[in-house]
Amino acid sequence: MQEQSDLELVEQLRQGNMEAYTPLIEKYKGKIFGLLYRMIGHTQDAQDLAQDVFIKAYNRIQSCRNGAGFSSWLFRIAYNHALDELRKRKRRPLVTSDEAEAIYQETPESIYLEKERIAVLHERVMALDEDYRTVVLLRYVEGLSYKEIGAVLSLPVTTVQMRLYRAHHRLREVCLLPVKGDSDYGMHEI
């Protein structure tokens, strides 16, 4: 059986076929959880929020425009839901140092330094202003295009590009990243 497109599944949902939602959940649950986890920083909370997102999306499926991609619409719901949660929490720490340490103690020693570099970069990304952090996560973690990010955040593509540029600039400053051609990454200075 050939896999149905998001558009076909959404149309079936609109016509009352509740079973058409299962393939959409299966397709996007990992990406939605990933976005929520990176924004919230706690596994259980991200799982709970992901369930809420899929319930909201199901209840609002009539508002998903055919012209807009289902994935962009769904990411927008997830992004807004995470923002609401962060506002409730008044931005408590996203990931505690104990949680981060526990994650990296389990890695093989041969890749420890790479994991440490990634942890430092993750920490720096999470310290960015919310506007910049969100575009970085959507672009590099979720793999969305500028146009898709614009649709998720209700921003023009040029604003997305500007925020990514500024985020890169701030990350270079705080991570002491090398100038093109440098062989030393400067990570030991962080």
Buried (B, 14 or more C-beta within 10 A) or exposed (E): EEEBEBEEBBBBBEEEEEEBBEBBBEBBBEBBBBBBBBBBBBEEBBBBBBBBBBEBBEEEBEEBEEEEBBBBBBBBBBBBBBEEBBEEEEEEEBBEEEEBEEEEEEEEEEEEEEBBBEBBBBBBBBEBEEBBBBBBBBBEBBEBEBEBBBBBBEBEBEBBBEBBEBBEEBBEEBBEBEEEEEEEEEBEEB
